[in-house]
Amino acid sequence: MPKEHLKKLLLEAPIVEFGEYQYFIHPISDGIPLVTRELMEETVEEILAVGNFDCDKILVVEAMGMHLGAGLCLKTGLPFVVARKRPYGLEDEIAFNQTTGYHTKMVYVNNIRKGDRLTIVDDVLSTGGTLKGLLRTLADIGAEVVDIVIIFDKGDCKKEIEEEFGVTVKSLLRVKVVDGKVVILE
């Protein structure tokens, strides 16, 4: 069964609340419970099956995109860049605002230049705050977004992002939290 490990762990996922925001806990999005070899292999293979990696770099978002970037780097040979949640003050560092369902903070990117062709991979799309900020920043830099692959599409903002930025957002699973449980919508 495709996505067997991803689905099984979603259906068992505990739900925590941050104010009115219901957040599911999954190894791919939180590192809890354990991230197994089988889960990582399945997730990376599923990403490769839907994503376009005819690009220069893979762009992931800290922290939970880092293991996805590492797995994809090993399979594709492409380098990956991490959008980080802390500044280092390096010469080419660019900051953007990330507003999610439960916080607002700055995110920082380095090693992205005008003309770079990027595939973005992230764990969860919920409010779209991270992805919107990232896409605006990449447009300002002059980088080209070749593809976007999200593991869990939890929100209702995908269409809005696609229309606003002229991109296609692919996801492995569409999910929703209903009455304290994860429901897989596919």
PEJO-V709591 format. One record per helix or strand of 2 or more residues. SS is the DSSP state (helix for helix, strand for strand). FROM is the first residue (numbers start at 1). TO is the last residue. If there is no record, write none. Layout:
BEGIN
ss->SS from->FROM to->TO
ss->SS from->FROM to->TO
END
This chain:
BEGIN
ss->helix from->4 to->11
ss->strand from->15 to->18
ss->strand from->21 to->24
ss->helix from->27 to->30
ss->helix from->37 to->50
ss->strand from->57 to->61
ss->helix from->65 to->76
ss->strand from->79 to->84
ss->strand from->94 to->99
ss->strand from->104 to->109
ss->strand from->117 to->125
ss->helix from->129 to->141
ss->strand from->144 to->153
ss->helix from->158 to->165
ss->strand from->169 to->178
ss->strand from->181 to->184
END
